[in-house]
Each structure stands twice: as C-alpha cells, then as structure tokens.
Amino acid sequence: MQMLKYSLLLLLTFISINCSSSIITKQEPTEENITTNENDNPKINEKKSLEYFIDGATADAKKEYEKAIQYYILAAQIAKDKAGIYYAIANDYYILSKIPPALHYAKEAIALDPKNIDYKDLLSAIYSSASQFDSALTVLNEIIAIDSTNLNSYYKLARIYENSQPSKAIKIYNKLTEKLGLDWNVLIRIAELNEKLGNYEEASKTLNQLLDIDPSNVQIQKLMVQLFVRQKKYDEAIKIINSVLELIPDDIEAHQIKAQVYIEQDKWKEASKEFEFILSNPSVSLENKINTAGTYFNMALKDSTLFPFAYSLFSIIDKDTLDWQVKLYKGAIDVSMYRDSLATIEFKKVIELAKWNPDGWIRLGGLYFDNRKYDEAIKFMGQAIKQFPQNFAVNLIMGLSYAQSNKNEEALPFLEKSVQLNPNDINALSGYSFTLRQLGKNDDAVYYLKKALLIVPDDVNLLGTLGLIYNEQNKMALSDSVYESALKIDSMNSLVNNNYAYSLSERGIELERALKMVKIAITQDSLNASYLDTIGWVYFKLNEFDLAKKYLKKAIEVGGESATMLDHLGDIEYNLNNQKESIKLWEKALILDPKNESIKKKIKTGKI
C-alpha cells in the first residue's frame, strides 16, 4: 500500500509537469524503445515519456524494481529535464541496495531541483547506507536550512550523531523537544544517550518526564531502578521496585531486579528472599533456576555464611525435580557445611540418577579447587573417584588438590593416573613433576618436565622448575642455561629471577646481577618471604650485614620461622659479632631441621 502511494505520488508529479491527457498504450522496454529521433514531434515524445513513466510506476507497485528502472530510464532519455524521473530511478536503486547508481541519479535529480526536500532526504539516506555519514549530515543540514520546521531531518541528524558525537545528538533531541513538546521516542533516545555517557542525573530527569506521559509504565520504572543502582542510590532503587511489586506482585523480572539491587550492596541474604520467590515460580525454566542458585553456591565459596541460603534455594528447586545436578549441588553444600552423612545421601541419589555423567562432579570439584577449598575438593572428589576411576579430569582435580594441601604422597597416584590417561596435558605433566620433586624423585621430575616442554617449549614456569631441580642436583651449568632461557622469554618473571639470584648468591658469583634480579622479584611481591630471604642472603654475600639482617627479620615476620631463614639470620648475627644470638638462632633452626649437618657443625664450633 505504501509503495502504491509512492508510485501515485510520482505519477501525479510527472503528469503535472507534462500536462498531457492523451491515451497511452503499454509497451515493454526494448533496445528499439531507447532510440529517439530528435526530429520527433515533442508532443509525441512527451506521450512516450509519460507512458514509460506510468509503466515504471506500475512495476514499482508490483515491487518489480529492476523492470521499473528500465522504464524510468527510457522516460529519462526522452524527458531529460524532469527531476522526478531521476528521483524515481535513484529510489529504486536504493531499494535494491545498488548504492553507486542510486547516488548518481539522486544527484541528477537535485541538480535539476536543488531545493526539493524529498530528493535531498533520499540522498542523505543513500549516504547513510554507504556509511558516508559526514555527507549525510551535510545534506540533512541543507534540508533544515531550507525548511527549519522539518522535524524528521532533525531526528535523522541526531540518530547519525549518536555514535560519533552523542552530546551533540542530545542537543538536537532537546531542540526537537522544544519544537514537539514531550515526545516518547525522543525522550527515550535522550535517556539512553545520557545513560551511555554516564550522565545519570540527566537520564533520571528524562525518565521522570516519560513517567509524566505514562505514570504507570512499569518498564520506565525498572529503567529508573537501574539508573539509581548505577548511582549507588540503593534506597531510591528499592523504593521504586517495591512500588512496581505492589502493582504487579508476580512480576518475575521485578523480583530479579530487586535481588540485583541487594547483590550490588553485597546483601545476599536479603536477595535470597527474592530468589526464593523466583525459584518457586513454575514459569521459570529449570536451567535458569539452577543457574540462579548456582550463583549463590559460587559466592558461598568466598563467604561461607551464604551456604545455608544456597542450600535453601536448591531445596526449593529439589521439590519439583529429580534433576541430578540439584542433588549434586546439595551434596556439595553439605560437604562444605561438614554434614558428611547428608552429603553421602545426596551423592547416592546423584549416582542413581546419572551413573554415566561425570560432568557435574568435575564442574563443582573444579570450583572448589579454583577457590582454594582443597579439603572440600578432596572430600567431594573422593566420591567422584569411586564412580569414575578412569576419568582424567576427576583424577587430575583430586591429585592437584592433594598437592596443593602438601599431601604429596596422596597426590602422586592420582597425578600419575592423569598422566597415563592424557600424556599430553600440560597441567597433568607439570603437577606430576612438581609432586615428584617434592618427594625427592628429581630424575623422574626432570623426565616429565622435559615431556611438558616438548609441548610448550616457552613455558617459563616449567623452565623455572627445571632450573631449580638442576640446581638441587648440583648441575649448575644446566641450571644456569635453563634459567637464562627462561629470562630470555620473560625477563621480569619474579620466581625465576628470585631462584636464579639465590643460586648465584649461594655460589658467591655475579652478586650485583643477583641483587638486580631479586629486586625485580621484590618489586612484584614485596611481602613474599622467600624473596625477602633471598635479598637478605644476597646482601649478606655482599657484606652488607645490616641490610641483610633487616630483610631476614622481615622474611621471618612475614612467613614464619623456617630452618633456612633462621640459619641465615644466625650467620648474619655471627658476622655482626653477636655470637650468642647466632648460636640461639642455629639451635632453633636445628629443631626444625634435625638432620642438617652444617647447622650442627656451626653450633658445635661456635662459628661459620
């Protein structure tokens, strides 16, 4: 209907130009039609031109745009001074997304009728579709210069400015508001742009204007809540969302928004009441319910006081489903709350419902591990390992959890199994080699580290561990070579710089370089006891005993007493002529490391 209206408008324009009332015979456009004789009777040519134009308009009405263009071109070849024909051609090319010819014919139309607003409006649309926004802006400004009341051009101008100059777009929209009064569509644009620019106060004012137009509009009220949250005006946000809930108590989205306002304030307990309502609603999908309650579980891993609320949410879901994931979460929460007997019941249900599926166990076990809840991870994955003893991820999480708990003997069989199940997994290889080193099985550790480095030769952490093992094996040339390779890849790696610096200081070589390296480590982690011990020991080797004492005392203060650090501090006190203090420190060190022959000798002789 719109196209027919457009075609009739073109036709009326053309007829008014030609003023012809002759009978017209329809004719298909052909090559013969295109040629015209200059000596032809002008009135006959006008008839032909009008005939072609009407045929084009008819084709347009049928959405046969290619055919319409052919007719219009025939008309234009006869009536070359009729701007309306060029406009019709340009419009059809624009509809067909053929921008270059559309642009050409639109310019032809404007050349013949420079102040025609419709022609210029089409030209601006063509420029915009070609992403030539500067040109589109120029044309729209020309339209406004011709007709300052053309509100549509103001709107189009603002829309173009939205992406590049949003502040300018707001000014234009405000000008439109002055001309139109309060217009819903314009105010929405102003509010969105102010929100985008962080002008929350202005956005709030605009939303209030929208509420003046439609006071009961719930969506606008919800937008107001979001704006207040961004401004941290939580009381105002709660007040508005409560008014929405008074009007529509069962509005799920409103309950979600209210919960989000509480979460923004870390009021998870208050938010749980809203989630309880949401989870009790049968219209909410099971997947969304599990995801919502799962969010609480994730937060509870950081704040254990939230576990009861997470359990309550999963219990609501559990009333209406037999889904194994819900019971798995409940069992996991029982583990975290030390309710082992209840956890066992839930896990048995999981096994009955999903004997075939290890994914949930892996997902939750991974969450425990990522949040450094290693004891819970061990207990939880202990159930999974019974059900899936040959699963790679189950063995890996179990082994790494034991390793991170310094239970290396327990970790070893699970990490060994994970390497057997997936020999090319870097996490398995590095975790296994780390555990082997901790157990003093350095040759085996080197073997698996080298396997890992064949897969990721530029892994600085693996190279650093290999360098450390070579150092412990007294293979100094190999150790130095590996450390140098690691530093070529990452010259700022704190652990490699620290360990290499300590190795050099122990040998009493390249001490100035060692000092520079350990300073790199200290800069990145100034409270790392190992790094503080290293810099203290480097200063000791440089005979800077006061500085050495300062850093060793700080290392012990930060990391607690260890045999190595007490031994080092004893050596420093000895060189500061505090022999009695040094012997006390060596004796304390020997208690922590009773088999250390070097410390025994120092205590016996009273000197280094």
QUIUR-V645088 format. One record per run of one state. SS is the DSSP state (H for helix, E for strand, L for the rest). FROM is the first residue (numbers start at 0). TO is the last residue. If there is no record, write none. Layout:
# QUIUR-V645088
ss = <SS;SS>
from = <FROM;FROM>
to = <TO;TO>
This chain:
# QUIUR-V645088
ss = <L;H;L;H;L;H;L;H;L;H;L;H;L;H;L;H;L;H;L;H;L;H;L;H;L;H;L;H;L;H;L;H;L;H;L;H;L;H;L;H;L;H;L;H;L;H;L;H;L;H;L;H;L;H;L;H;L;H;L;H;L;H;L;H;L;H;L;H;L;H;L>
from = <0;1;18;30;34;41;61;64;78;82;95;98;112;116;129;132;146;150;164;165;180;183;196;199;213;217;230;233;247;251;264;267;279;285;300;303;318;323;336;339;353;358;370;373;387;391;404;407;421;425;438;441;455;459;472;475;489;493;507;510;524;528;541;544;559;562;575;578;592;596;605>
to = <0;17;29;33;40;60;63;77;81;94;97;111;115;128;131;145;149;163;164;179;182;195;198;212;216;229;232;246;250;263;266;278;284;299;302;317;322;335;338;352;357;369;372;386;390;403;406;420;424;437;440;454;458;471;474;488;492;506;509;523;527;540;543;558;561;574;577;591;595;604;607>
